[in-house]
Amino acid sequence: MVSLNITIKQKKNRSRKATIEFDADKFERLAAVFGFFNPDFLKSLEESEKDFKEGKVKRLRSFKDLR
């Protein structure tokens, strides 16, 4: 298995945000392992984008909004 070097940088003044950096070629391999290029996954993405554009989806700021 190919190793994936990831750099995670966290800002001091914003402790809840982080920046993640890694090589694009290795990211493509990782995406393939997770099945992101699978036709069924790509179809589900297209359907979810369509639902979002039609207003069938609302943004949640917290899991508390699910109650």
CHARMM internal coordinates of N, CA and C (Angstrom, degrees):
IC EDIT
DIST 1 N 1 CA 1.4429
DIST 1 CA 1 C 1.5274
ANGL 1 N 1 CA 1 C 108.82
DIST 1 C 2 N 1.3095
ANGL 1 CA 1 C 2 N 115.77
DIHE 1 N 1 CA 1 C 2 N 141.29
DIST 2 N 2 CA 1.4570
ANGL 1 C 2 N 2 CA 122.26
DIHE 1 CA 1 C 2 N 2 CA -179.81
DIST 2 CA 2 C 1.5309
ANGL 2 N 2 CA 2 C 109.34
DIHE 1 C 2 N 2 CA 2 C -80.22
DIST 2 C 3 N 1.3201
ANGL 2 CA 2 C 3 N 115.87
DIHE 2 N 2 CA 2 C 3 N 135.48
DIST 3 N 3 CA 1.4540
ANGL 2 C 3 N 3 CA 118.96
DIHE 2 CA 2 C 3 N 3 CA 177.70
DIST 3 CA 3 C 1.5219
ANGL 3 N 3 CA 3 C 109.54
DIHE 2 C 3 N 3 CA 3 C -79.06
DIST 3 C 4 N 1.2993
ANGL 3 CA 3 C 4 N 116.05
DIHE 3 N 3 CA 3 C 4 N 151.82
DIST 4 N 4 CA 1.4523
ANGL 3 C 4 N 4 CA 122.35
DIHE 3 CA 3 C 4 N 4 CA -178.97
DIST 4 CA 4 C 1.5235
ANGL 4 N 4 CA 4 C 108.07
DIHE 3 C 4 N 4 CA 4 C -124.37
DIST 4 C 5 N 1.3236
ANGL 4 CA 4 C 5 N 115.33
DIHE 4 N 4 CA 4 C 5 N 109.38
DIST 5 N 5 CA 1.4610
ANGL 4 C 5 N 5 CA 120.16
DIHE 4 CA 4 C 5 N 5 CA 178.97
DIST 5 CA 5 C 1.5191
ANGL 5 N 5 CA 5 C 109.04
DIHE 4 C 5 N 5 CA 5 C -83.37
DIST 5 C 6 N 1.3210
ANGL 5 CA 5 C 6 N 115.38
DIHE 5 N 5 CA 5 C 6 N 123.56
DIST 6 N 6 CA 1.4609
ANGL 5 C 6 N 6 CA 121.78
DIHE 5 CA 5 C 6 N 6 CA -178.62
DIST 6 CA 6 C 1.5250
ANGL 6 N 6 CA 6 C 108.37
DIHE 5 C 6 N 6 CA 6 C -120.74
DIST 6 C 7 N 1.3245
ANGL 6 CA 6 C 7 N 115.84
DIHE 6 N 6 CA 6 C 7 N 134.23
DIST 7 N 7 CA 1.4572
ANGL 6 C 7 N 7 CA 121.62
DIHE 6 CA 6 C 7 N 7 CA 175.67
DIST 7 CA 7 C 1.5205
ANGL 7 N 7 CA 7 C 107.81
DIHE 6 C 7 N 7 CA 7 C -108.98
DIST 7 C 8 N 1.3158
ANGL 7 CA 7 C 8 N 116.80
DIHE 7 N 7 CA 7 C 8 N 124.29
DIST 8 N 8 CA 1.4559
ANGL 7 C 8 N 8 CA 121.63
DIHE 7 CA 7 C 8 N 8 CA 178.74
DIST 8 CA 8 C 1.5267
ANGL 8 N 8 CA 8 C 108.08
DIHE 7 C 8 N 8 CA 8 C -116.05
DIST 8 C 9 N 1.3345
ANGL 8 CA 8 C 9 N 115.11
DIHE 8 N 8 CA 8 C 9 N 121.68
DIST 9 N 9 CA 1.4593
ANGL 8 C 9 N 9 CA 121.01
DIHE 8 CA 8 C 9 N 9 CA 179.37
DIST 9 CA 9 C 1.5203
ANGL 9 N 9 CA 9 C 108.18
DIHE 8 C 9 N 9 CA 9 C -116.39
DIST 9 C 10 N 1.3262
ANGL 9 CA 9 C 10 N 115.74
DIHE 9 N 9 CA 9 C 10 N 129.55
DIST 10 N 10 CA 1.4528
ANGL 9 C 10 N 10 CA 120.64
DIHE 9 CA 9 C 10 N 10 CA 178.72
DIST 10 CA 10 C 1.5170
ANGL 10 N 10 CA 10 C 109.24
DIHE 9 C 10 N 10 CA 10 C -115.14
DIST 10 C 11 N 1.3267
ANGL 10 CA 10 C 11 N 115.54
DIHE 10 N 10 CA 10 C 11 N 130.96
DIST 11 N 11 CA 1.4544
ANGL 10 C 11 N 11 CA 119.82
DIHE 10 CA 10 C 11 N 11 CA -179.70
DIST 11 CA 11 C 1.5184
ANGL 11 N 11 CA 11 C 109.75
DIHE 10 C 11 N 11 CA 11 C -75.72
DIST 11 C 12 N 1.3172
ANGL 11 CA 11 C 12 N 115.45
DIHE 11 N 11 CA 11 C 12 N 141.83
DIST 12 N 12 CA 1.4564
ANGL 11 C 12 N 12 CA 120.51
DIHE 11 CA 11 C 12 N 12 CA -176.80
DIST 12 CA 12 C 1.5240
ANGL 12 N 12 CA 12 C 112.53
DIHE 11 C 12 N 12 CA 12 C -68.83
DIST 12 C 13 N 1.3239
ANGL 12 CA 12 C 13 N 117.05
DIHE 12 N 12 CA 12 C 13 N -40.90
DIST 13 N 13 CA 1.4595
ANGL 12 C 13 N 13 CA 119.63
DIHE 12 CA 12 C 13 N 13 CA -176.04
DIST 13 CA 13 C 1.5272
ANGL 13 N 13 CA 13 C 112.56
DIHE 12 C 13 N 13 CA 13 C -81.59
DIST 13 C 14 N 1.3126
ANGL 13 CA 13 C 14 N 118.12
DIHE 13 N 13 CA 13 C 14 N -16.40
DIST 14 N 14 CA 1.4638
ANGL 13 C 14 N 14 CA 121.95
DIHE 13 CA 13 C 14 N 14 CA 178.57
DIST 14 CA 14 C 1.5176
ANGL 14 N 14 CA 14 C 108.56
DIHE 13 C 14 N 14 CA 14 C -124.89
DIST 14 C 15 N 1.2735
ANGL 14 CA 14 C 15 N 116.78
DIHE 14 N 14 CA 14 C 15 N 84.48
DIST 15 N 15 CA 1.4560
ANGL 14 C 15 N 15 CA 121.05
DIHE 14 CA 14 C 15 N 15 CA -173.14
DIST 15 CA 15 C 1.5236
ANGL 15 N 15 CA 15 C 113.24
DIHE 14 C 15 N 15 CA 15 C -68.87
DIST 15 C 16 N 1.3321
ANGL 15 CA 15 C 16 N 118.84
DIHE 15 N 15 CA 15 C 16 N -12.63
DIST 16 N 16 CA 1.4599
ANGL 15 C 16 N 16 CA 121.05
DIHE 15 CA 15 C 16 N 16 CA -178.33
DIST 16 CA 16 C 1.5358
ANGL 16 N 16 CA 16 C 112.44
DIHE 15 C 16 N 16 CA 16 C -94.98
DIST 16 C 17 N 1.3202
ANGL 16 CA 16 C 17 N 118.20
DIHE 16 N 16 CA 16 C 17 N 1.41
DIST 17 N 17 CA 1.4616
ANGL 16 C 17 N 17 CA 121.11
DIHE 16 CA 16 C 17 N 17 CA -179.74
DIST 17 CA 17 C 1.5185
ANGL 17 N 17 CA 17 C 110.06
DIHE 16 C 17 N 17 CA 17 C -120.06
DIST 17 C 18 N 1.3259
ANGL 17 CA 17 C 18 N 115.17
DIHE 17 N 17 CA 17 C 18 N 144.78
DIST 18 N 18 CA 1.4562
ANGL 17 C 18 N 18 CA 120.51
DIHE 17 CA 17 C 18 N 18 CA 179.00
DIST 18 CA 18 C 1.5241
ANGL 18 N 18 CA 18 C 108.86
DIHE 17 C 18 N 18 CA 18 C -141.86
DIST 18 C 19 N 1.3188
ANGL 18 CA 18 C 19 N 116.48
DIHE 18 N 18 CA 18 C 19 N 152.96
DIST 19 N 19 CA 1.4522
ANGL 18 C 19 N 19 CA 123.63
DIHE 18 CA 18 C 19 N 19 CA 175.45
DIST 19 CA 19 C 1.5224
ANGL 19 N 19 CA 19 C 108.07
DIHE 18 C 19 N 19 CA 19 C -111.33
DIST 19 C 20 N 1.3243
ANGL 19 CA 19 C 20 N 116.77
DIHE 19 N 19 CA 19 C 20 N 130.66
DIST 20 N 20 CA 1.4594
ANGL 19 C 20 N 20 CA 121.51
DIHE 19 CA 19 C 20 N 20 CA -179.40
DIST 20 CA 20 C 1.5225
ANGL 20 N 20 CA 20 C 108.08
DIHE 19 C 20 N 20 CA 20 C -116.18
DIST 20 C 21 N 1.3307
ANGL 20 CA 20 C 21 N 116.82
DIHE 20 N 20 CA 20 C 21 N 129.58
DIST 21 N 21 CA 1.4573
ANGL 20 C 21 N 21 CA 122.20
DIHE 20 CA 20 C 21 N 21 CA -179.89
DIST 21 CA 21 C 1.5207
ANGL 21 N 21 CA 21 C 109.63
DIHE 20 C 21 N 21 CA 21 C -124.84
DIST 21 C 22 N 1.3443
ANGL 21 CA 21 C 22 N 116.40
DIHE 21 N 21 CA 21 C 22 N 138.51
DIST 22 N 22 CA 1.4502
ANGL 21 C 22 N 22 CA 120.91
DIHE 21 CA 21 C 22 N 22 CA 171.80
DIST 22 CA 22 C 1.5132
ANGL 22 N 22 CA 22 C 109.56
DIHE 21 C 22 N 22 CA 22 C -159.17
DIST 22 C 23 N 1.3017
ANGL 22 CA 22 C 23 N 116.86
DIHE 22 N 22 CA 22 C 23 N 166.15
DIST 23 N 23 CA 1.4528
ANGL 22 C 23 N 23 CA 124.63
DIHE 22 CA 22 C 23 N 23 CA -175.27
DIST 23 CA 23 C 1.5385
ANGL 23 N 23 CA 23 C 110.48
DIHE 22 C 23 N 23 CA 23 C -66.40
DIST 23 C 24 N 1.3395
ANGL 23 CA 23 C 24 N 117.97
DIHE 23 N 23 CA 23 C 24 N 135.93
DIST 24 N 24 CA 1.4613
ANGL 23 C 24 N 24 CA 122.11
DIHE 23 CA 23 C 24 N 24 CA -177.36
DIST 24 CA 24 C 1.5311
ANGL 24 N 24 CA 24 C 112.16
DIHE 23 C 24 N 24 CA 24 C -64.45
DIST 24 C 25 N 1.3185
ANGL 24 CA 24 C 25 N 117.81
DIHE 24 N 24 CA 24 C 25 N -40.39
DIST 25 N 25 CA 1.4653
ANGL 24 C 25 N 25 CA 119.87
DIHE 24 CA 24 C 25 N 25 CA -180.00
DIST 25 CA 25 C 1.5238
ANGL 25 N 25 CA 25 C 111.35
DIHE 24 C 25 N 25 CA 25 C -63.70
DIST 25 C 26 N 1.3147
ANGL 25 CA 25 C 26 N 116.53
DIHE 25 N 25 CA 25 C 26 N -41.19
DIST 26 N 26 CA 1.4569
ANGL 25 C 26 N 26 CA 119.52
DIHE 25 CA 25 C 26 N 26 CA 179.05
DIST 26 CA 26 C 1.5268
ANGL 26 N 26 CA 26 C 110.85
DIHE 25 C 26 N 26 CA 26 C -71.38
DIST 26 C 27 N 1.3270
ANGL 26 CA 26 C 27 N 116.96
DIHE 26 N 26 CA 26 C 27 N -29.43
DIST 27 N 27 CA 1.4562
ANGL 26 C 27 N 27 CA 119.07
DIHE 26 CA 26 C 27 N 27 CA 176.23
DIST 27 CA 27 C 1.5253
ANGL 27 N 27 CA 27 C 110.57
DIHE 26 C 27 N 27 CA 27 C -65.39
DIST 27 C 28 N 1.3403
ANGL 27 CA 27 C 28 N 117.43
DIHE 27 N 27 CA 27 C 28 N -38.64
DIST 28 N 28 CA 1.4595
ANGL 27 C 28 N 28 CA 120.38
DIHE 27 CA 27 C 28 N 28 CA 177.77
DIST 28 CA 28 C 1.5171
ANGL 28 N 28 CA 28 C 110.83
DIHE 27 C 28 N 28 CA 28 C -61.65
DIST 28 C 29 N 1.3264
ANGL 28 CA 28 C 29 N 117.12
DIHE 28 N 28 CA 28 C 29 N -39.58
DIST 29 N 29 CA 1.4713
ANGL 28 C 29 N 29 CA 120.21
DIHE 28 CA 28 C 29 N 29 CA 176.92
DIST 29 CA 29 C 1.5273
ANGL 29 N 29 CA 29 C 110.49
DIHE 28 C 29 N 29 CA 29 C -63.82
DIST 29 C 30 N 1.3278
ANGL 29 CA 29 C 30 N 115.87
DIHE 29 N 29 CA 29 C 30 N -43.25
DIST 30 N 30 CA 1.4590
ANGL 29 C 30 N 30 CA 120.27
DIHE 29 CA 29 C 30 N 30 CA 179.50
DIST 30 CA 30 C 1.5344
ANGL 30 N 30 CA 30 C 110.52
DIHE 29 C 30 N 30 CA 30 C -63.33
DIST 30 C 31 N 1.3240
ANGL 30 CA 30 C 31 N 116.78
DIHE 30 N 30 CA 30 C 31 N -42.56
DIST 31 N 31 CA 1.4649
ANGL 30 C 31 N 31 CA 121.07
DIHE 30 CA 30 C 31 N 31 CA 178.46
DIST 31 CA 31 C 1.5280
ANGL 31 N 31 CA 31 C 110.63
DIHE 30 C 31 N 31 CA 31 C -61.75
DIST 31 C 32 N 1.3146
ANGL 31 CA 31 C 32 N 117.74
DIHE 31 N 31 CA 31 C 32 N -39.05
DIST 32 N 32 CA 1.4601
ANGL 31 C 32 N 32 CA 121.32
DIHE 31 CA 31 C 32 N 32 CA 178.25
DIST 32 CA 32 C 1.5288
ANGL 32 N 32 CA 32 C 110.83
DIHE 31 C 32 N 32 CA 32 C -65.45
DIST 32 C 33 N 1.3234
ANGL 32 CA 32 C 33 N 116.98
DIHE 32 N 32 CA 32 C 33 N -39.52
DIST 33 N 33 CA 1.4664
ANGL 32 C 33 N 33 CA 121.00
DIHE 32 CA 32 C 33 N 33 CA 178.72
DIST 33 CA 33 C 1.5228
ANGL 33 N 33 CA 33 C 110.29
DIHE 32 C 33 N 33 CA 33 C -62.77
DIST 33 C 34 N 1.3321
ANGL 33 CA 33 C 34 N 117.83
DIHE 33 N 33 CA 33 C 34 N -40.61
DIST 34 N 34 CA 1.4611
ANGL 33 C 34 N 34 CA 121.74
DIHE 33 CA 33 C 34 N 34 CA 179.98
DIST 34 CA 34 C 1.5261
ANGL 34 N 34 CA 34 C 112.84
DIHE 33 C 34 N 34 CA 34 C -79.17
DIST 34 C 35 N 1.3288
ANGL 34 CA 34 C 35 N 118.06
DIHE 34 N 34 CA 34 C 35 N -6.34
DIST 35 N 35 CA 1.4585
ANGL 34 C 35 N 35 CA 121.23
DIHE 34 CA 34 C 35 N 35 CA 177.04
DIST 35 CA 35 C 1.5124
ANGL 35 N 35 CA 35 C 114.19
DIHE 34 C 35 N 35 CA 35 C 84.99
DIST 35 C 36 N 1.3251
ANGL 35 CA 35 C 36 N 117.80
DIHE 35 N 35 CA 35 C 36 N 22.10
DIST 36 N 36 CA 1.4582
ANGL 35 C 36 N 36 CA 120.22
DIHE 35 CA 35 C 36 N 36 CA -178.90
DIST 36 CA 36 C 1.5304
ANGL 36 N 36 CA 36 C 112.94
DIHE 35 C 36 N 36 CA 36 C -69.63
DIST 36 C 37 N 1.3220
ANGL 36 CA 36 C 37 N 118.30
DIHE 36 N 36 CA 36 C 37 N -14.80
DIST 37 N 37 CA 1.4632
ANGL 36 C 37 N 37 CA 121.50
DIHE 36 CA 36 C 37 N 37 CA 177.70
DIST 37 CA 37 C 1.5153
ANGL 37 N 37 CA 37 C 111.13
DIHE 36 C 37 N 37 CA 37 C -99.99
DIST 37 C 38 N 1.3096
ANGL 37 CA 37 C 38 N 117.17
DIHE 37 N 37 CA 37 C 38 N 5.36
DIST 38 N 38 CA 1.4502
ANGL 37 C 38 N 38 CA 123.00
DIHE 37 CA 37 C 38 N 38 CA 178.71
DIST 38 CA 38 C 1.5306
ANGL 38 N 38 CA 38 C 108.94
DIHE 37 C 38 N 38 CA 38 C -67.17
DIST 38 C 39 N 1.3435
ANGL 38 CA 38 C 39 N 118.61
DIHE 38 N 38 CA 38 C 39 N 133.53
DIST 39 N 39 CA 1.4732
ANGL 38 C 39 N 39 CA 120.23
DIHE 38 CA 38 C 39 N 39 CA -178.95
DIST 39 CA 39 C 1.5352
ANGL 39 N 39 CA 39 C 113.55
DIHE 38 C 39 N 39 CA 39 C -57.51
DIST 39 C 40 N 1.3288
ANGL 39 CA 39 C 40 N 117.56
DIHE 39 N 39 CA 39 C 40 N -36.20
DIST 40 N 40 CA 1.4636
ANGL 39 C 40 N 40 CA 119.85
DIHE 39 CA 39 C 40 N 40 CA 178.99
DIST 40 CA 40 C 1.5320
ANGL 40 N 40 CA 40 C 111.05
DIHE 39 C 40 N 40 CA 40 C -66.01
DIST 40 C 41 N 1.3163
ANGL 40 CA 40 C 41 N 116.79
DIHE 40 N 40 CA 40 C 41 N -39.71
DIST 41 N 41 CA 1.4643
ANGL 40 C 41 N 41 CA 120.67
DIHE 40 CA 40 C 41 N 41 CA 178.01
DIST 41 CA 41 C 1.5241
ANGL 41 N 41 CA 41 C 110.30
DIHE 40 C 41 N 41 CA 41 C -65.36
DIST 41 C 42 N 1.3240
ANGL 41 CA 41 C 42 N 117.08
DIHE 41 N 41 CA 41 C 42 N -44.31
DIST 42 N 42 CA 1.4668
ANGL 41 C 42 N 42 CA 120.62
DIHE 41 CA 41 C 42 N 42 CA 179.92
DIST 42 CA 42 C 1.5271
ANGL 42 N 42 CA 42 C 111.13
DIHE 41 C 42 N 42 CA 42 C -63.39
DIST 42 C 43 N 1.3470
ANGL 42 CA 42 C 43 N 116.86
DIHE 42 N 42 CA 42 C 43 N -37.50
DIST 43 N 43 CA 1.4589
ANGL 42 C 43 N 43 CA 120.74
DIHE 42 CA 42 C 43 N 43 CA 177.58
DIST 43 CA 43 C 1.5283
ANGL 43 N 43 CA 43 C 110.62
DIHE 42 C 43 N 43 CA 43 C -64.85
DIST 43 C 44 N 1.3322
ANGL 43 CA 43 C 44 N 116.71
DIHE 43 N 43 CA 43 C 44 N -41.22
DIST 44 N 44 CA 1.4623
ANGL 43 C 44 N 44 CA 119.58
DIHE 43 CA 43 C 44 N 44 CA 179.57
DIST 44 CA 44 C 1.5356
ANGL 44 N 44 CA 44 C 110.85
DIHE 43 C 44 N 44 CA 44 C -65.37
DIST 44 C 45 N 1.3330
ANGL 44 CA 44 C 45 N 117.25
DIHE 44 N 44 CA 44 C 45 N -34.04
DIST 45 N 45 CA 1.4648
ANGL 44 C 45 N 45 CA 120.10
DIHE 44 CA 44 C 45 N 45 CA 175.87
DIST 45 CA 45 C 1.5222
ANGL 45 N 45 CA 45 C 111.30
DIHE 44 C 45 N 45 CA 45 C -64.35
DIST 45 C 46 N 1.3267
ANGL 45 CA 45 C 46 N 116.21
DIHE 45 N 45 CA 45 C 46 N -43.56
DIST 46 N 46 CA 1.4593
ANGL 45 C 46 N 46 CA 120.03
DIHE 45 CA 45 C 46 N 46 CA 178.83
DIST 46 CA 46 C 1.5219
ANGL 46 N 46 CA 46 C 111.35
DIHE 45 C 46 N 46 CA 46 C -61.97
DIST 46 C 47 N 1.3321
ANGL 46 CA 46 C 47 N 116.34
DIHE 46 N 46 CA 46 C 47 N -41.54
DIST 47 N 47 CA 1.4679
ANGL 46 C 47 N 47 CA 120.07
DIHE 46 CA 46 C 47 N 47 CA 179.15
DIST 47 CA 47 C 1.5243
ANGL 47 N 47 CA 47 C 111.11
DIHE 46 C 47 N 47 CA 47 C -66.15
DIST 47 C 48 N 1.3129
ANGL 47 CA 47 C 48 N 117.18
DIHE 47 N 47 CA 47 C 48 N -39.28
DIST 48 N 48 CA 1.4669
ANGL 47 C 48 N 48 CA 119.49
DIHE 47 CA 47 C 48 N 48 CA -179.79
DIST 48 CA 48 C 1.5314
ANGL 48 N 48 CA 48 C 110.64
DIHE 47 C 48 N 48 CA 48 C -68.91
DIST 48 C 49 N 1.3217
ANGL 48 CA 48 C 49 N 118.27
DIHE 48 N 48 CA 48 C 49 N -36.60
DIST 49 N 49 CA 1.4633
ANGL 48 C 49 N 49 CA 120.60
DIHE 48 CA 48 C 49 N 49 CA 176.16
DIST 49 CA 49 C 1.5249
ANGL 49 N 49 CA 49 C 110.48
DIHE 48 C 49 N 49 CA 49 C -64.10
DIST 49 C 50 N 1.3154
ANGL 49 CA 49 C 50 N 116.13
DIHE 49 N 49 CA 49 C 50 N -39.62
DIST 50 N 50 CA 1.4651
ANGL 49 C 50 N 50 CA 120.56
DIHE 49 CA 49 C 50 N 50 CA 178.64
DIST 50 CA 50 C 1.5282
ANGL 50 N 50 CA 50 C 110.13
DIHE 49 C 50 N 50 CA 50 C -63.68
DIST 50 C 51 N 1.3370
ANGL 50 CA 50 C 51 N 117.16
DIHE 50 N 50 CA 50 C 51 N -45.01
DIST 51 N 51 CA 1.4641
ANGL 50 C 51 N 51 CA 121.08
DIHE 50 CA 50 C 51 N 51 CA 178.20
DIST 51 CA 51 C 1.5202
ANGL 51 N 51 CA 51 C 111.30
DIHE 50 C 51 N 51 CA 51 C -61.01
DIST 51 C 52 N 1.3238
ANGL 51 CA 51 C 52 N 116.77
DIHE 51 N 51 CA 51 C 52 N -40.05
DIST 52 N 52 CA 1.4641
ANGL 51 C 52 N 52 CA 120.93
DIHE 51 CA 51 C 52 N 52 CA 179.73
DIST 52 CA 52 C 1.5240
ANGL 52 N 52 CA 52 C 110.86
DIHE 51 C 52 N 52 CA 52 C -64.33
DIST 52 C 53 N 1.3227
ANGL 52 CA 52 C 53 N 116.91
DIHE 52 N 52 CA 52 C 53 N -44.03
DIST 53 N 53 CA 1.4635
ANGL 52 C 53 N 53 CA 120.83
DIHE 52 CA 52 C 53 N 53 CA -179.73
DIST 53 CA 53 C 1.5250
ANGL 53 N 53 CA 53 C 111.66
DIHE 52 C 53 N 53 CA 53 C -65.22
DIST 53 C 54 N 1.3360
ANGL 53 CA 53 C 54 N 116.84
DIHE 53 N 53 CA 53 C 54 N -32.18
DIST 54 N 54 CA 1.4622
ANGL 53 C 54 N 54 CA 121.04
DIHE 53 CA 53 C 54 N 54 CA -179.58
DIST 54 CA 54 C 1.5290
ANGL 54 N 54 CA 54 C 112.19
DIHE 53 C 54 N 54 CA 54 C -82.55
DIST 54 C 55 N 1.3227
ANGL 54 CA 54 C 55 N 117.41
DIHE 54 N 54 CA 54 C 55 N -2.77
DIST 55 N 55 CA 1.4565
ANGL 54 C 55 N 55 CA 121.17
DIHE 54 CA 54 C 55 N 55 CA 177.85
DIST 55 CA 55 C 1.5136
ANGL 55 N 55 CA 55 C 114.64
DIHE 54 C 55 N 55 CA 55 C 82.30
DIST 55 C 56 N 1.3090
ANGL 55 CA 55 C 56 N 117.78
DIHE 55 N 55 CA 55 C 56 N 16.26
DIST 56 N 56 CA 1.4648
ANGL 55 C 56 N 56 CA 121.52
DIHE 55 CA 55 C 56 N 56 CA 179.67
DIST 56 CA 56 C 1.5238
ANGL 56 N 56 CA 56 C 112.08
DIHE 55 C 56 N 56 CA 56 C -79.87
DIST 56 C 57 N 1.3203
ANGL 56 CA 56 C 57 N 116.51
DIHE 56 N 56 CA 56 C 57 N -8.18
DIST 57 N 57 CA 1.4591
ANGL 56 C 57 N 57 CA 121.70
DIHE 56 CA 56 C 57 N 57 CA -176.23
DIST 57 CA 57 C 1.5241
ANGL 57 N 57 CA 57 C 108.48
DIHE 56 C 57 N 57 CA 57 C -120.88
DIST 57 C 58 N 1.3256
ANGL 57 CA 57 C 58 N 116.73
DIHE 57 N 57 CA 57 C 58 N 140.63
DIST 58 N 58 CA 1.4588
ANGL 57 C 58 N 58 CA 119.39
DIHE 57 CA 57 C 58 N 58 CA 174.86
DIST 58 CA 58 C 1.5317
ANGL 58 N 58 CA 58 C 108.63
DIHE 57 C 58 N 58 CA 58 C -122.24
DIST 58 C 59 N 1.3049
ANGL 58 CA 58 C 59 N 115.55
DIHE 58 N 58 CA 58 C 59 N 150.48
DIST 59 N 59 CA 1.4653
ANGL 58 C 59 N 59 CA 121.32
DIHE 58 CA 58 C 59 N 59 CA -179.68
DIST 59 CA 59 C 1.5244
ANGL 59 N 59 CA 59 C 109.92
DIHE 58 C 59 N 59 CA 59 C -79.16
DIST 59 C 60 N 1.3158
ANGL 59 CA 59 C 60 N 114.81
DIHE 59 N 59 CA 59 C 60 N 141.79
DIST 60 N 60 CA 1.4549
ANGL 59 C 60 N 60 CA 121.26
DIHE 59 CA 59 C 60 N 60 CA 176.46
DIST 60 CA 60 C 1.5136
ANGL 60 N 60 CA 60 C 108.93
DIHE 59 C 60 N 60 CA 60 C -109.41
DIST 60 C 61 N 1.2965
ANGL 60 CA 60 C 61 N 116.88
DIHE 60 N 60 CA 60 C 61 N 133.92
DIST 61 N 61 CA 1.4609
ANGL 60 C 61 N 61 CA 120.64
DIHE 60 CA 60 C 61 N 61 CA 175.63
DIST 61 CA 61 C 1.5126
ANGL 61 N 61 CA 61 C 110.63
DIHE 60 C 61 N 61 CA 61 C -90.80
DIST 61 C 62 N 1.3355
ANGL 61 CA 61 C 62 N 115.83
DIHE 61 N 61 CA 61 C 62 N -21.08
DIST 62 N 62 CA 1.4543
ANGL 61 C 62 N 62 CA 120.30
DIHE 61 CA 61 C 62 N 62 CA -177.08
DIST 62 CA 62 C 1.5272
ANGL 62 N 62 CA 62 C 108.36
DIHE 61 C 62 N 62 CA 62 C -155.94
DIST 62 C 63 N 1.3202
ANGL 62 CA 62 C 63 N 116.49
DIHE 62 N 62 CA 62 C 63 N 157.00
DIST 63 N 63 CA 1.4610
ANGL 62 C 63 N 63 CA 119.76
DIHE 62 CA 62 C 63 N 63 CA 174.91
DIST 63 CA 63 C 1.5294
ANGL 63 N 63 CA 63 C 110.97
DIHE 62 C 63 N 63 CA 63 C -66.69
DIST 63 C 64 N 1.3169
ANGL 63 CA 63 C 64 N 117.22
DIHE 63 N 63 CA 63 C 64 N -17.83
DIST 64 N 64 CA 1.4643
ANGL 63 C 64 N 64 CA 121.21
DIHE 63 CA 63 C 64 N 64 CA 176.82
DIST 64 CA 64 C 1.5367
ANGL 64 N 64 CA 64 C 110.46
DIHE 63 C 64 N 64 CA 64 C -63.68
DIST 64 C 65 N 1.3337
ANGL 64 CA 64 C 65 N 116.64
DIHE 64 N 64 CA 64 C 65 N -26.86
DIST 65 N 65 CA 1.4730
ANGL 64 C 65 N 65 CA 120.76
DIHE 64 CA 64 C 65 N 65 CA 179.41
DIST 65 CA 65 C 1.5156
ANGL 65 N 65 CA 65 C 112.33
DIHE 64 C 65 N 65 CA 65 C -66.99
DIST 65 C 66 N 1.3167
ANGL 65 CA 65 C 66 N 118.72
DIHE 65 N 65 CA 65 C 66 N -15.76
DIST 66 N 66 CA 1.4556
ANGL 65 C 66 N 66 CA 121.95
DIHE 65 CA 65 C 66 N 66 CA -179.56
DIST 66 CA 66 C 1.5294
ANGL 66 N 66 CA 66 C 112.66
DIHE 65 C 66 N 66 CA 66 C -76.16
DIST 66 C 67 N 1.3137
ANGL 66 CA 66 C 67 N 116.43
DIHE 66 N 66 CA 66 C 67 N -18.08
DIST 67 N 67 CA 1.4819
ANGL 66 C 67 N 67 CA 119.39
DIHE 66 CA 66 C 67 N 67 CA -178.78
DIST 67 CA 67 C 1.4835
ANGL 67 N 67 CA 67 C 112.25
DIHE 66 C 67 N 67 CA 67 C -68.43
END
COOR INIT
IC SEED 1 N 1 CA 1 C
IC BUILD
